[in-house]
Amino acid sequence: MSIVEIKDDNHFNEVIKNNDFVLVDFWAEWCGPCKALMPHIEKLAESHKEKITVCKLNIDKVQEAASSYNVMSIPTLIILNNGKELARKIGGCDFETLVKWVNSEIED
């Protein structure tokens, strides 16, 4: 699997500051929509591994990072480049919608 699991705030800061595109999936164990979205995130991570780094961030374990991006509901997906937020998507979606959204943000 090509997903990076963010385990603490230092790791989060290290990941988002790389020069590549990064998709961060803010989620929690108790979140049903997060669990429903996970297979799509995993599939995206595999199909787009050359284009974007896909990360999971459990908001219950890495609270400061979630707070710093004002994540108020989950699932929340944020696309970053050079540490800057490019786009945000809140709530679940199907795989096709996820791919279209990601591609629209990372392709020129």
GUMIPA-256141 format. One record per residue (C-alpha): residue number from 0; residue in one letter; x, y, z. Coordinates in steps of 0.25 Angstrom, whole numbers, plus 2048, in hexadecimal, padded with zeros to 3 digits. Last residue first. Layout:
NUM  A  X  Y  Z
...
This chain:
107  D  7F9  858  7C3
106  E  7F5  84B  7CB
105  I  7F5  84A  7DA
104  E  7E8  850  7DE
103  S  7DF  84B  7D2
102  N  7E5  83D  7D4
101  V  7E2  83D  7E3
100  W  7D3  841  7E0
99  K  7D1  837  7D4
98  V  7D8  82C  7DC
97  L  7CF  82E  7E8
96  T  7C2  82F  7E0
95  E  7C6  822  7D9
94  F  7C9  81B  7E6
93  D  7BC  81E  7ED
92  C  7BA  82A  7F7
91  G  7BB  82C  806
90  G  7BB  839  80D
89  I  7C3  846  80C
88  K  7CC  849  801
87  R  7D7  853  802
86  A  7E0  85A  7F7
85  L  7EE  860  7F5
84  E  7F3  861  804
83  K  801  865  804
82  G  80C  85C  80A
81  N  814  85C  7FD
80  N  807  856  7F6
79  L  7FB  852  7FF
78  I  7EE  84B  7FB
77  I  7E5  84A  807
76  L  7DB  83F  809
75  T  7D1  840  815
74  P  7C9  834  81A
73  I  7C6  839  824
72  S  7C1  846  829
71  M  7C8  853  82F
70  V  7D6  852  829
69  N  7DB  860  82C
68  Y  7E9  85D  825
67  S  7F0  85F  832
66  S  7E6  858  83A
65  A  7E8  84B  832
64  A  7F7  84D  834
63  E  7F6  84F  843
62  Q  7ED  843  844
61  V  7F6  838  83F
60  K  7F0  82C  846
59  D  7E1  82E  846
58  I  7E2  835  839
57  N  7E8  829  832
56  L  7F0  82E  827
55  K  7F1  825  81A
54  C  7FA  829  80F
53  V  7FB  828  800
52  T  807  82D  7F9
51  I  803  832  7EB
50  K  807  830  7DC
49  E  80F  823  7DB
48  K  806  81C  7E5
47  H  7FA  820  7DE
46  S  7F3  812  7DC
45  E  7F8  80C  7E9
44  A  7F5  818  7F2
43  L  7E7  819  7EA
42  K  7E4  80B  7ED
41  E  7E7  80D  7FC
40  I  7DF  81A  7FD
39  H  7D3  813  7F6
38  P  7D4  807  800
37  M  7D4  812  80B
36  L  7C8  819  808
35  A  7BE  810  80F
34  K  7C7  810  81B
33  C  7C7  81F  81B
32  P  7B8  81F  819
31  G  7B6  816  826
30  C  7BF  81F  82F
29  W  7C3  818  83C
28  E  7D1  814  837
27  A  7D4  823  833
26  W  7D7  82B  827
25  F  7DF  836  820
24  D  7E4  831  813
23  V  7F0  839  80E
22  L  7F3  83A  7FF
21  V  801  83F  7FD
20  F  807  845  7F0
19  D  816  845  7EF
18  N  820  84F  7F5
17  N  820  849  803
16  K  81B  852  80E
15  I  80E  84A  810
14  V  816  83D  814
13  E  81F  843  81E
12  N  815  84B  825
11  F  80C  83F  827
10  H  818  837  82C
9  N  81A  842  837
8  D  80B  842  83A
7  D  80A  833  83D
6  K  807  826  836
5  I  804  829  828
4  E  801  81C  820
3  V  807  81D  812
2  I  7FF  816  808
1  S  805  80E  7FD
0  M  800  800  800
